[in-house]
């Protein structure tokens, strides 16, 4: 399943412009008024990975299939969204379906583009969105507490554990803490899996929409301080207007333009940030039919990687014939890497490494 990232933010911060640019289409309506986007727009985009192209040049497959990321353009949230304001219920439901949240925060100044609150204050805007997500989570927690209290009072040990953790989350959310920042004890992780999913438990990437001048002159570390983020949080400076303009250029022209302004594309930056936040890595399969990239969570075993391709591969897993990407390229392909002793036969306990080129042996 493709990594699914929901693009959220206040109205008129550049969400739809960014979505159109990232997906290489102009499918999402973009206009100078709130709620231009009513239904979530979904775009599937290829993950940029030069390693995939290098493998394809060696193998000459019939098809080259990159890993995919799904971006969901979710209409602008407003203050009160957790209570249904501004179609809030519909939008919050869409956020529940994504793996990570890309929070677009407006920092560019443009008197021709209205701001829903009448002024440009990135820290305030970030806090507005996060407050609504926290309030939505609080409602989820309170509903679960109400359902859990009765069984917990009768001595149900499992429900008592849940109630204790629910009260811990309630206190944390009441103090404006995101669910993801609550540190759980080892034994609480299993209890958490039984609770309803929380919006603020999802990784959040901050895309700060700046002008071209700001992009060239701003320090991301200073921006983090200005909007109240910690050093460890994922922040990307993006000029949505530049990303939109790149659509009209050829691939070579894009590379030349980005080199001139000394930056990488917003798509590449966001995907790298998402991979870091979610702990994703990439492995490859390579053969005459296709060369393909696959996403898995760091720490996955060889059978788990096989299961990403097909559940039968995981069920009947025997071994994984594995070559590190660097060795595959250095020796010019599978056969020569094998002759150099670089092909390994890995079993069920093998932890897949980023860039592994794998062929799975299995029984059906």
Secondary structure, 3 states (H helix, E strand, C coil): CCEEEEEECCCCCCHHHHHHHHCCCCCCCCCCCCCCCCCCEEEEEECCCHHHHHHHHHHCCCEEECCEEEEEECCCCCCCHHHCHHHHHHHHHHHCCCCEEEEEEECCCCCCCCCCCCCCCHHHHHHHHHHHHHHHHHHHHHHHHHHHHHHHHCCCHHHHHHHHHHHHHHHHHHCCCCHHHCCCCCCHHHHHCCCCCCHHHCEEEEEEECCHHHHHHCCHHHHHHHHCCCCCCEEEEECHHHHHHHCCCCHHHHHHHHHHCCCCCHHHHHHHHHHHHHCEEEEEEECCCEEEEEEEECCCEHHHHHHHHCHHHHHCEEEEEEECHHHHHHCCCHHHHHHCCCCEEECCCCECCCCCEEEEEECC
